[in-house]
Amino acid sequence: MLRSIRVINPDDSSSRAVVCAEDMHLRSVKKAEIGYEPSFLICMCIHILKLINNELMKIIKTDYRRILQLSICVILCFFGKTSAYAQEELDLDELLEMDLEKIVELQSAGRGDVGSFGYRLGTSNSEFQVHGYVTNEFINQQGSPKTFDNHYYNLLLGSQIGDKIFAEIQLEYEHGGEEIQARYAQIDYRVSKGLIFRTGKFLVPINTFNEYLYPEYINKAISRPFMNRNITPTAWAEVGVQIRGSFELSSTLNGFYSAYMVNGLEGTEGGDIRGMRGNNRDKNNGDKAIGGRFGVNSNKLELGTGVYNGKYSSDGLYGLTIISMDAGYLADGLTIRAEYSLTNMETSTEDISRNGASATISYVIAKKLEPVFRYDFMNWDDPSDPAKDQSRIYLGANYLLANTMNVKAGYEIVTNEGTDVEDNIFAIQLALGF
């Protein structure tokens, strides 16, 4: 006959809730995952079962205590664990005699104790992570004063709950504290490898650079391509919902996809796309932007295409479409990447088209030294200011101090169309991901 239940140490990865019987041992199929305090819902279920048993006894004159005991065992095994009962055997007869006030008292454990929400969450079944990246630079640009710049000191805070829930936020501390903001703050729920739900403020999956490559300890060059500043303006994040996933196409080739609905970019008619970011809450134009990305990748090659479409003007009259294509090849120290993006922006007079591209090649020598070459350009489509059409050659070398730490030196030759303005740049950068 079933007599008791024991919850083994929850901090032990091999722990399992064990139900003891007089002539058999039943082991639960699931480790309890709720937390150290008893779940109020569970306790209320137990109390309700007691009331049902009492009413049945009045009607049928039969004691269903053993059925009730088994029900409580199932609830405890599948839905909870408690610090009050950890590492000690529970007598179900005593549990059955416990009144509602005692159940509520157990749920209130920790009142008047140290800590608050963060401390109590720290005792739950979750893994907290702290990471970040730092970028310090020396910049010497023609026509501008030489300067040191604590460009970024960004913190990445995250938590994994079980094997399905992931939360992460990037806190951006830029230019020595002149700008402080949450770059993204998202929650993922993984149903399977092929289906992940994401919500919050997330990086827009328009191309590889915006989602995966822009942090300076990853980026091969010191600067970002013109295209990734003014056409697909990295770092570009939006508030909304997204589904994403990956799937196997063959033993050597995988596919990936994402689709999203967000508040979308919002700004002045015909304006700078970079300045349209930050529309965290729609206050003017309630239309939502939609988009997605799909592609394939193998151990060496990746190809992808992304699209974005939505109304950008505050009155909701004018639309903006962005299309981006990217390719990457990595093998034996060689990295080749190329991206192309174009936009079509509606205005009250005529549509404005802008486009840009970049191509980067680098090669690691003796696991430490990495020469880098990049060419990029941007066509702004603004006859009143042809200098916005720019092209650039970047020549640099990186010294790899660790997998996520490097020192870069680079020289940029910048061409501003239609002008003789010279603003070439020499820069040195220390980048660390931790």
N, C-alpha and C positions, 0 to 999 in steps of 0.2 A: 504494500500500500504506500502511496506517495506521502512522504512526511515532511520534507524540507527542501530548501534551495540554498545554495551557497554561491556567492559572487566572488570569484578569485580576483586577486590584485589587478585592477584595471590598467596599471602602468606597465604590466608585463605583456609584451606583444604576443606571447603564447597563451594568454589568459582566455578562458572561455567560461561562460556561465554554465554551471554544472548542476543538474537536478539529481538529487539522491533519492533512491527508493530502497525498500527493504530487500528486494530480491533482484533488482536490476538497476543499471546506471543509464540515464538518458543524457546525452550531450547535445547542447543547443547547436543549431546550425548557423547562428549569427552572433557575433560579439556585440554586446550592448554598446550603443554609440551616442547616448543622449547627453551625458555629462555626469558630474559628481553629485549634484543635488537631485533629489527625487523629482520626477516630472509631475507637476500638479495634475495634468490630465490623467496620468497613470493612476495616481492616488485616488482621484475622483472616480475612475472606472472601478477600482477595487471597492470603494465605498458603495457605489451603486449596485455592484454585484451582491454585496452584503444585504442591502435593502431588498433586492429581488429574492434572495434566499429566505429572508424573514417572511416576506409576503407569501411565498410558495408554501412555507411551513404552516401558515395559518389556513391556507386553502386545502392543501393535500395532506397535511400532517406528516410530511416527510422532510428529513434533514438533508439538504443538498450540499453539506459542507465539503465533502470530498470533491464534488464537481467544482465547487467554488475554489478549492485549493488548486486544482489543476488549472483553472482559468487564470488564477493569479500567477502561477508558475509561467504560463505561456506569456502573459503580459510582461513579467519581469525579464524573462529570457530574451524576448524579441524586441522590447522597447526601452529598456532602461537599466541603469546601474546607479547605486547611491553610495556616497562616502560613508553614510551612517551605517550601511550594512557591509561595506567592503571588508574582505578577509574574515568574515565571521558568518557562521551558519544561521540562517533565519528560520525560526520556528513559525510555520504558517498558522498554527493555532493562535500564537500570540498576535500575528498580523491580522487574523480575522477578528480578534477581540479589540483591536485598536479602533478608537472612535475618530470621528471626523476632525475634532480639534487637534488630536495628536498628529494626524496626517498633515494638516495645515502647518503645524509647528515644525515638522520635518522639512516641508517645502520652504519654510522661512529661515532655514539654517544659514548662518553667515550674517544675519542682521547685527549691526553694531560692531562688525569685524573690520579688518583692514581692507583697503582697496575699493575699487568700484567696478564698472562694467568691464574695463580692460583686464583687471586682475581676475575677475570671475571667468571671463572668456579664456584666459590663459590656463585655467584648470580644466577646460573642456577638451574634447577629442579633436584638436586642431594643431596644425604646425604653422608657427609664425616665422616669417622671413624678413630680414632687413638687408637690402642691397642698395647699390647706387652707382653713380659715376661722376668723376671730377674732370674738369677741363681747365687748365691754366695756359695762358698764351702770352706771347710777346708779338706785337703787330707793328710793322713799319710800312705804312701806305703812303704813296706819293700824294702830296697835297694835304696830309693830315699829320697831327702830332704822333710821335712814337708812343706806344702805351703798353703796359701790362694789363691783362684782363683775366680776372677770375670768372671765366665765361659761364661755367656751370658747376654747381655742386648739388646734384639731384639725388633725392632719396627714393628708393623703390621699396614700398612696404606691401607685404602680401601675406595671405594665409591660405592654407589648404585644409579643407575639412573633409575627411574621408578621402575617397578617390574620385569624387564627382564635382565638388564645389571648390572654386578658386576665386579669390578676391585679390585685387592689386590696385595700388595707387602710385602714381609718380608725382612727387612734390618737387617742383622746379624752382631752384634758387639761382637766378641768372644775374650776371654782371655784378657780382659782389653784393647781391641783395637788392638791386634796383627793381627787379621784377621777381615776385614770388607768386606762384600759382600752382594749381593742380593740373598737370598736363593731361593725365587721363585717370579715371577712377572707375573700374569695371568689375563686374561679377560674371563668372563663367559657370555654367552647369553642363557637365559632360554626360550626355546620355550614352554615347558610344564614340568611337574614333571618328565615325562619319557624321555625327550630329552633336554640335555643341551650341547651346544657347548663351548669348552674351548680351548684357544690358549695362547701362550706365553711360559714362563718357569714355569712348574708346577711339583708338587710332583708326582712321578711315583706311580700309583695305583698297587703296587706289593703285598702289604699286609696291614693289619690294622695299624701296628705300624708305617710304613713310612708315611702314609697319615694322621693319626689321633692321635697317642698316644705318639710320641717321645718328645714333649716339657716337660721339667722337672716338671712343675706344674701338669702335667697329669700322667707322668710315675710313676709307683709305687716304683721303685728302684732308687737309685742315678745314677747308671751306666746304659748303654744300653747293651743288650746281645751281645756276640761275633758275633753271626750271623748277627745282625743288624748293625754291623760295617764293616764286611769284606765280606759278601756274598750278602745281600741286604743292601747296605751301607747307612743307614740313616744319615742325611737327603739327600735323593737322588731325584734330580730334573732334568728334561730334557726339551729341547726346541722343541716344535712341536705343534701338534693339537690333540684334544681328543673329543670324544663324551661320554656322561655318562647320567645316569638317574636311577630312581627307579620306581617300579610299585607294585601294590597290588596283592598278590597271594590269600589271604584270609583275613578274618576280623582280624586275629592275626599275619599274616605272610606277609612280604614284600620281594621283590627281588630287586637287584641292579646290575648294570653292568657298565663297562667302556671299551673303546677301544681307542688306541692311535697310532700315528706314530710320531717318534722323531728322532733327530740327532743320539742319542745313545751313549753308553759308548765307549771310545777309549783310548788305551794304548799299552803297550809293550806286546809282545807275552808271554802268560802264567803269566802275572803280577797280581798285587794286584787289585782287582775290585774297592776297595775304591778310589784308585788313578786314576781310569778311568773317574771319574765324571768331570763335568765342561766343557764338549765339547759343548759350547754354539753356536759355528759356525763350521760347517764342512769345514775343510781346506785341508784334505787329503783324507779320505774315504767318498765318497758321498752317500754310501748306507744308507738307513734309517732303523731304528729298529722299530719293531711293537710289540704290546702286549696288554694285557687287564686283566680285573678282573671281576669275577661275584660271586654272593653269595646270601644268604638269611639271614634275621634277624627278630627277634620278640622282644617283650619287654625285654626278658631275654637272648636269645641265638642269636649268630651270627656265621655263617660259610662262609668262602670265599676262593677262589683260584685265584692266579694271575700268569701270565706268561709273559716273556720278551724274545725276540729273535732278534739278529742283529749281524753284523760284527763288531768286536772290534779292530782289528789290523789296523794300518794306511794305509796298502796296500790293505785292504778289502778282504784278503784271508781267515781269520780265524773267525769263528763264536762263539757266546756266547749265551747260553740258560739258563735262570733262571726260576725255578718254585717254588712258595711259597704257602703254605696252612696255614690257621689260624682259630682258634676257640675261642670264648669268651662266658662266662656265668656270668651274673650279676643279683643278687637277694638279697634284704634285707641286704645290707652291705657286702655281699660276692662277690668277684671278682676272677674269674679263667680265665686265658688266656694261650694259647699255640700256638706256631708257628713252622713250619718246612720249611726250604728252601734248595734247592740243585741246583748246577750249573754244566754245562758241557761246558768246554772251549777247543776249538780246538787249536792245535799247529802244528808245522812242524814235530813233532815226534809222539806224542800220545796225546789223549784227557786227560784233567785234570778234575777230578770230586771233588767238594767240597760240604760239607753239614753242616748244623747246626740246632739247635733247642733250644727252651726255653720254660719253663713252670713257671708261676707265680700264686701265690695264696695270697690273702690278705683278711682281715676282719675288718670292722670298729666297734669299741667298744665304746658305749656311744657317738657316733657321733663325737668323737675327736681323739681317738687313733686307729691306724691301723697297726698291725703287718704284716710283709711282708716276704714271702719266695720265692726264685727263684732258679731254677737250669737251667744252660744253658751250651752248648758245641759247639765246632766247629772242624771239621775235614778238614785239609788244603790240604791233599794229596801232601805233599812235602817231599819225603824221605831224601833229603839233609838237612832238617831243621825240625825234628819231634817236636820241641818245639812249632811250630805254631799250633799243635793240642792241644787245651786247653779245660778245663772244669772248672766250678765254682759253688760254693754254696753261695748264698747271704742271709744274715739274717739281717733284719732291722725293724725299727718302725718309723711310720710317725705320727706327731702331726698336726692335721688339724686346722689351725688358721682361715680359711675362705674357701669358696667353691673353690677358685683358689689360695690359699696360704697355704703352709705347711712347716714344718721343718722335715727333715729326718736324721736319724742316721743309718748307715749300716756297716756291716763287711763282707768282701768277702774273701772266702777261694779258692784260685786259684791253679789249678793243671796244670803244663806245662809238657806234655808227653815227656818221654825220657830224662828228666833233673831233677836235684834236686834244681832248682832255686825256691826261695820262694819270691813271690811278693804279699802277701796278703795285703788287703787295709782296713783301717778304715777311714770313711769319714762322715762329717756332711754337710748338704745342706739346704739352704733356697731358696725356689722356689716360685715365685709370677707371676700370670697372671693378667694383668690389662687391 
